Amino acid sequence: MSVLFPLFFAAAAAVIAPILLHLLRQRARNVQPFSSLMFLRPSPPRMQPKTRVENLPLLLLRCLALILLAIAFARPLWQGVDLITTEQKGRTLVLLDVSASMSRSGLWDQALAHLDQAVSDPEQRVAIVAFDRTLRPLLGFEDWVGQPPSARAELARTRVRSITPGSAGSDIGLALAGAADLISDDETAVAEAQGIKRIVLISDLQGGRGLDALRSATWPQGLGLSIRQVTSAQPTNAGLSLVTVEAGLMAEADDKRQRVRVSNDAVSKTQAFTVAWSDGVGSAENVSVPPGSTRVVRAPTRPAGKPGSAVILRGDDHAFDNTLYLTDAAPVEVPVLYLGNDAVDDPTGLSYFLKHALQPTRMLAPRLSINGLANQAEALNRFSWVVVGGAPSAAMAEQLTAHVTGGGAITVVLRQASDAAWLEKLTGHVLRAEEARVKGFALIGRVDFAHPLLRPFEVARFGDFTKIHVWHHRTLTPPPTAQVLAWYDDGQPAWFELPVGTGRVLVMTSGWHPADSQLALSTKFVPLIYTELQRSGRITPRPTQVIIGDAASMPAGAQTISGPLASADAPTSASITAQSIAQQGLYRVQTAGGVLVVAANVDPLESQTAPLALETLEALGVSITDADAATAAAAAALARTSERTLKVAELEARQKSWLWILAAAFVVLISETMVAGLFSRPKADKTASSNAEGAEGAEGAEGAEGAESAATGAAS
Amino acid sequence: MAGGPVRAGGLVDPASLMRIASMELRAKVVVDGLYRGIHRSSRHGFSTEFTEYRQYVDGDDLRYLDWRVLARSDRHYIKKFEDETSLRCHLLVDHSRSMGYGSLGYTKAGYAATLAATLAQFLFAQGDAVGLVTFDDHVDQLIPARNRHGHLRRIMHGLEQQSAGAATDLSAPLQHIAEMQMRRGLLVLVSDLFAPLDTLSKRLSHLRASGHDLVIFQIFDPAERDFTFDAPALFEDSESKQKIYIDPATAREEYCRRFREHSEAIRTIASQLTVDFHLVPTDRPLAEALFEFMNDRQRRGRVIQRRASGAQR
């Protein structure tokens, strides 16, 4: 027989209470009503002579009830103890952090020492997985088991010696979730090796990408996490990252110098740093960043025509994140085709205003081509956006139809009512256009701001179209599939959009040239044109910065990548994959849209080297078995003890003998009450005293129940 | 009320008296018995006693001008009486819970009420105005002093109402009575006086200072005086419901001493304040108590006469 909570046996000592009560009991406990006690002082209670115990059966019953309660709360179990004392082999998965922050001085040596400890027990099933943003198995469970026990630790050391911390960021949450999965998979595969299972995390616990990945995962039951934290003696660390200019219509500021963000870690000791070009050109900029904050500075001025490739930061203790590679972000070229007969320098035509509106920005470089309506045009799918300013020839109409049906976007401006005729063929709907009779001028009365084209004008201060006077416009009934974007104040549709095949046609029933309206002169024109250009053009912003370890930051459609390059115009070397970019530097990327030079840099999040709070991990349900660096053997012993406790608890829960003992205690209590009642059955001459006994019996029962409830409280 | 057991030495045995349900009848029995015993007693009482002549001053009531003196001597004299009207007597009866104790088959409260009823009957028959104040820790009912038809019945009815009061707190009700600005007269306090002495003394002197004449009847049960208990028990205070364990064998001596000391202290206070104090055990015939009271009053009357020779009306 064994017990779960032996401490509760101490509660059995409570039997002293009824024994004392029986010894101390006062003979007479009858109540004498009296007018006032103001002249009375309490007399000391008289003890029973010697040790004669009154009402022995009652006393025995009360003691028995108390003892039973104590036993019930101690949770005894009857067998199977041998079964659970046998030692069991477990699984240990060593998670080794190889992120950029681990390359700080001294950390890797500490990590290797921890690893030696973690793999010192050859009886366990051990696997080693390195992680930064992804998991990289270094040694599988099967590899480990495949070796003779004496060679296992050496194999692990050999495998680990082959790697060093890289430049990638870290994602501890993902790593832990993945490691938990690996252990679960191994459990499923090798079912007989049950026992304790734990993950040994060897890391600097640098926050990195945080624990989001762990939030969606459920931490398996019984899986412990041992943390072997490596710490650097030098806390000061600052990092560099690029301040990206959002793609947009904004003209670039006068200052063309690159802007870089210097972030200083919260635990840093210094705040004075310098920023300079890696090749020493230009002067060094001094920057003061208090710990825990960031500051954006401009890179030092360089002589014109000599772009630098990297900016470096000096003044902190750790160099891994102090270099920032830069490339020039060339604007994306967007070819636009205008089909119309008006000359580009004719201020009464459409193309004149289109050309002036399509000025290059920092991110976009629109290039307008002009083609006559009758002339044979070059391949239309080369153009991101086609504007039709009139009625095209039959051949051109064919070409346009094919272009739209194949997914192209065109904008048709109806300069005359007859311009709509060719649209009937294109759309397959009857479109009868007429010249509208406008008295004076028409206004754009209603606008559908929900449409993507007009969404930029949604804010009330930009949404006023009523200043645009429309002198002439055409009326036509749009087909039911069309979406009307804007209406004139007489209720006629001004602009509508028709889906055709996989493409779409935007129809404007009046032009922007001065003969038709004031649209080209209004502040709405350029945003409107650019919004349509961005909608219709297949424009993808071209990233110039790649975060090492984050394949998603690669330009879309990257085919071959080569590098690192000595400079932006160095010859191409052997091609690599996006995942294998491990070094900082410049890389040449071949995409569908052309060749790009991108700069691969350390994840800016990696610069924040302050360790994670362990409470965060615990809050996510991770059971941390030994946070500080206790020896592995002690940890294993601890784990074994807790395992045994778990087993015992499980066995006990199955037996539930405490329930029966508790029931017995209640039976005893009930019989105690009955016996007490029997004693207090009035005998003719002893009414008063036996009544008192009855009362005391009831009190005794209450006392026992009180003890029980107290014990329950203690148990809970 | 004829028959041997009722009369004991000419006076009515209280145990028999308490069996009479009607308070009025009880009082009648006692007062009748008293008359029988003291038939020689003079009826000239406490009121309408001439005290002095005084020179008339402007503003005096002309009713009290002694016309004969004026006719005789052509001088204006006022005839002063000790009390122009008959005696105004308020019976202050304690109804607190400690009064509910009784070891003789009737309670102290019952005895006290009967005593008060007897006094009321007696005084009423003399033509004095009688009022009633019952209290526990506050004034419970208040019947102003009157002498008119039916008023006695009202007082008897008030005395019959045995309200189970709370604690004895003589302090608050006595202060209340003192503040009621009643016309000066006789106050008869019937209580067990189980209350702290210092406040009691303060209240009584307050009452005295406001000109009232005071008579105190301390009612107690013989068991309270002698502590006639044998078995140890949990003694329960009737007011606070507090229980303490008492072994009478060891506690009796001290109890009796302290009880005596309490009574003596009250007696001392009473004599200091020139207040009549009567210690009345509940086994004492009521007529005896009443007789004692009357004797005292008579003596007091003379004393007052002497003391009040310079007093205002």
Interface residues (C-beta under 8 A of the other chain):
Chain A: Q26 R27 A28 R29 N30 V31 Q32 P33 F34 S35 S36 L37 M38 F39 L40 R41 P42 S43 P45 R46
Chain B: S98 M99 G100 Y101 K108 T168 D192 F194 D221 E224 F229 A231 P232 A233 L234 F235 E236 D237 S238 E239 S240 Q242 K243 I244 Y245 I246 D247 T250 A251 E254 Y255 R258 F259 H262
